[in-house]
Amino acid sequence: MISQSRGQPRVGLPVVGVSCDYRTVGRHPFHVVGDKYVRAVSDGADALAVLLPALGDRYDAAEVVARLDGLLFTGSPSNVHPDRYDGPMSEPGTLHDVARDATTFPLFQAALAADLPIFAICRGLQELNVALGGTLHQKVQDVPGLMDHRDDESQPLEVQYGGAHAVDLTPGGLMAGITGRERMTVNSLHQQGIDRLAPSLAVEAVAPDGLIEAVRVEGATFALAVQWHPEWRYWEDPASVALFKAFGDAVRTRASRRG
């Protein structure tokens, strides 16, 4: 099920780049991104979603950023490679996407340098934390005192993406202001999570076990990241609607300055 069409085609929309995974489907490599992210940008943020292939250094990140009004960093089944944060070697069979790492890390740096609006989701939050000098737990469920934040993949999608636990929002924070909430229930479909928080990040939401679930970049106009998946049927959740609208507003402001 997807959201309803917004009606007549729009013109003059701001442009939001959406990060892709590099993944083999059958025998062939593809640059892929989930439909849910594209529609959340298109409908929820009211912007033109442009997919950015995971081509690493094939293009200059600053030049890409100069052509955009915002960036959405998506979730993914893959883990950030531990070489990026000097972490221990991953267990055999762990899915990595070094092509995506090579693409998104320069984009984060260029986007933040240009104060481009950023919204990062799940893996995107983890990438942001590492890009700014933080580290990750590779398996949150194995860390003493932390919950199992994974979903049950044997269940229907509606169950996997259903409410899993609450998060407490930082009083007076950006997310609290956007959603009008002090606490909200979120889904949970991850096993990586923030270990050491990057110095330039401020905490925006925390799970009951103390795991950081949302952050913002201090000093940025709009650079927000969440560990959960607000893009999943975003239109059914007022808080998710508010998040994508706020992102869209920031993107439109940027577009008006860019001309």
Protein Blocks (a to p, Z undefined) as FASTA:
>chain_A
ZZddebjadehiacdddddddddehjbccddddfklmmmmmmmnopaddddddehjmbcf
klmmmmpcbdcddddfbdcdfklnopacddehiacdfklmmmmmmmmmmmmmnopacdde
hjlmmmmmmmnopacdfblmlpghiacfbdcfkbcfklmmmcfbdcdddehiaklmmnop
abdcdddddfbdcfbdcfkbccfbdcfkopafbdcdehiabdcddfbdfkgokllpmklm
mmmmmmmmmmmmmmmmnZZ
